Amino acid sequence: MTHHDEAQASGHEVKQASGGGGWILFIIGLVMTAAIGWGVWPTLFYAKKLQPFSFNHIAHTEQAGMSCDECHQFREDGRFTGIPRFELCLTCHSWEKRQNEDNEAEAAFVQEFVNKDGELIKSPPWLVYSGQPDCVFFPHIAHVKKGGFSCESCHGDHGKTAVLKPVYQNRLTKYSREVYEKMKMTDCSDCHLKYGKPENNACFVCHK
């Protein structure tokens, strides 16, 4: 082998070595970018917000024996009322009638939102986990009564929680992250196809 051949061979080996090092750097950069994306990116677009009052579902469902539809009811048009009116809470929570007078959370609740005459001082500004645009008509009654879906299938098992989870609100659109994760229009259309209801993907079904 001539010196020229040896130089070419050694040069080729150097290129291969440098190429391999480049791939390693690329992989390291990719991993770092992914880590930054998972850790930093969500905080830039989503603001973590807490509910104004930590509602204990277990205390109402298991201890007080209440059912979900006592507070969360259907409207006449088939929509869900969502968060109940605070006047409904006052039927049980007042200065005169308190279920657990030694319960600090309930005492704080009554003191902040109810006056001694049993009147509502103010309504807490609840944050909505699954709020949709005004142009979207979602008939809960069609899915729950006719479709047989449970509330937990879309909203999770809130009825077994002692505290309310935080809301991650998009800084630009103000919608919750839960909407983007499982309540987009494509999620609805995919579900209709999955359960053999392609006709429900017509625009006028959901957009009124």
C-alpha positions in Angstrom: 0.0 0.0 0.0 1.3 3.4 -0.9 1.5 6.5 1.3 -1.3 8.0 -0.7 -3.5 4.9 0.0 -2.6 5.0 3.6 -3.5 8.7 3.9 -6.8 8.0 2.1 -7.5 5.1 4.4 -6.6 7.1 7.6 -8.6 10.1 6.4 -11.6 7.9 5.7 -11.3 6.5 9.2 -11.2 10.0 10.7 -14.4 11.0 8.8 -16.1 7.9 10.1 -15.0 8.7 13.7 -16.1 12.3 13.4 -19.4 11.2 11.9 -20.1 8.8 14.8 -19.3 11.6 17.3 -21.8 13.8 15.5 -24.6 11.3 16.0 -23.8 11.1 19.7 -24.0 14.9 20.0 -27.3 14.9 18.0 -28.8 12.3 20.3 -27.7 14.2 23.4 -29.2 17.4 22.0 -32.4 15.6 21.1 -32.7 14.3 24.7 -32.0 17.7 26.2 -34.6 19.3 23.9 -37.2 16.8 24.8 -36.5 17.3 28.5 -36.8 21.1 28.1 -40.0 20.6 26.1 -41.6 18.4 28.8 -40.5 20.5 31.7 -40.4 24.1 30.5 -42.7 24.4 27.5 -46.0 23.6 29.4 -45.2 26.3 32.0 -44.9 28.8 29.2 -48.3 28.1 27.7 -50.2 26.9 30.7 -50.8 28.7 34.0 -51.5 26.6 37.1 -54.5 27.9 38.9 -56.3 26.7 42.0 -60.0 26.6 42.6 -61.3 29.3 45.0 -62.5 26.6 47.5 -61.3 23.0 48.0 -64.6 21.1 47.6 -64.6 17.6 49.2 -66.6 15.2 47.0 -66.1 12.2 49.3 -67.7 14.1 52.2 -70.9 14.6 50.2 -71.1 11.3 48.3 -69.9 8.8 50.8 -70.4 10.5 54.2 -73.5 12.5 53.5 -74.9 9.8 51.0 -75.6 12.3 48.2 -75.8 11.2 44.6 -74.1 13.1 41.8 -77.4 14.2 40.1 -78.6 16.0 43.3 -76.1 18.8 42.5 -75.2 18.2 38.8 -78.5 18.2 36.9 -79.7 18.4 33.3 -81.2 21.5 31.8 -84.3 21.4 29.7 -82.3 21.5 26.5 -80.3 18.4 27.5 -77.1 20.3 28.6 -75.6 19.8 31.9 -75.8 22.4 34.6 -72.2 21.7 35.6 -71.3 23.5 38.8 -74.4 23.9 40.9 -75.8 27.2 41.9 -74.5 28.3 45.3 -78.1 28.7 46.5 -78.3 24.9 46.4 -75.4 24.7 48.9 -77.2 27.0 51.3 -79.9 24.4 51.8 -77.5 22.5 54.0 -74.7 25.0 54.7 -75.7 27.9 56.9 -75.0 29.4 60.3 -78.1 27.7 61.7 -77.6 24.2 60.0 -74.1 23.0 59.8 -73.5 19.2 59.4 -70.1 19.3 61.1 -69.6 22.3 63.3 -66.1 21.1 64.2 -65.1 20.9 60.6 -62.7 23.8 60.0 -63.1 23.7 56.2 -66.9 24.0 56.4 -66.7 26.7 59.1 -64.3 28.7 56.8 -66.7 28.1 53.9 -69.7 29.4 55.7 -67.8 32.4 57.1 -66.5 33.5 53.7 -69.6 32.9 51.6 -72.6 33.0 53.9 -73.8 35.7 56.3 -75.5 35.1 59.6 -78.9 35.7 58.0 -78.3 32.7 55.8 -77.8 34.8 52.6 -75.2 34.4 50.0 -72.4 36.9 50.3 -70.7 36.0 47.1 -70.3 33.2 44.7 -66.8 31.7 44.3 -65.3 32.2 40.8 -65.0 28.5 39.9 -62.7 27.5 37.1 -64.0 25.2 34.4 -62.0 22.1 33.5 -63.9 21.2 30.3 -65.4 24.5 29.0 -66.2 24.6 25.3 -66.8 27.5 22.9 -70.3 29.1 22.8 -70.8 27.7 19.3 -70.5 24.1 20.6 -73.7 22.4 21.7 -72.9 19.2 23.7 -76.0 17.4 24.9 -74.9 15.5 27.9 -78.3 13.8 28.2 -77.8 12.2 24.8 -74.5 10.6 25.9 -75.5 9.7 29.4 -79.1 8.6 29.0 -79.1 7.3 25.4 -75.4 6.4 25.0 -75.0 4.9 28.4 -71.7 6.7 29.1 -70.7 7.4 32.7 -69.5 10.8 33.8 -66.1 9.2 34.7 -65.5 8.1 31.1 -64.8 11.8 30.1 -64.3 13.7 33.3 -62.5 11.2 35.6 -63.7 10.1 39.0 -64.2 13.4 40.7 -66.7 11.8 43.1 -63.9 10.0 45.0 -61.7 13.0 45.6 -61.2 15.0 48.8 -59.7 18.0 47.1 -60.1 19.7 43.7 -57.2 19.3 41.3 -55.6 22.5 39.9 -56.7 23.9 36.5 -54.0 24.3 33.9 -55.2 27.2 31.8 -53.9 28.1 28.4 -52.5 31.6 28.7 -53.7 32.5 25.2 -57.0 30.8 24.7 -58.0 30.5 28.4 -59.2 26.9 27.9 -58.1 24.2 30.2 -55.4 21.7 29.2 -58.0 18.9 29.6 -59.9 20.3 26.6 -56.8 19.9 24.4 -56.0 16.5 25.8 -59.3 14.7 25.4 -62.1 17.1 24.4 -61.2 18.4 21.0 -63.4 18.1 18.0 -61.3 15.3 16.6 -61.7 13.4 19.9 -65.5 13.7 19.5 -65.5 12.6 15.9 -63.2 9.6 16.6 -65.5 8.5 19.4 -68.5 8.7 17.1 -66.8 6.5 14.6 -65.6 4.1 17.3 -69.2 3.5 18.5 -70.7 3.4 15.0 -72.3 6.8 14.9 -70.7 8.5 11.9 -73.8 10.5 11.2 -73.1 12.5 14.4 -70.0 14.0 12.8 -72.2 16.3 10.7 -71.4 19.9 11.5 -75.0 20.9 12.5 -75.1 18.1 15.2 -72.7 19.9 17.5 -72.6 23.5 16.1 -75.8 25.4 16.4 
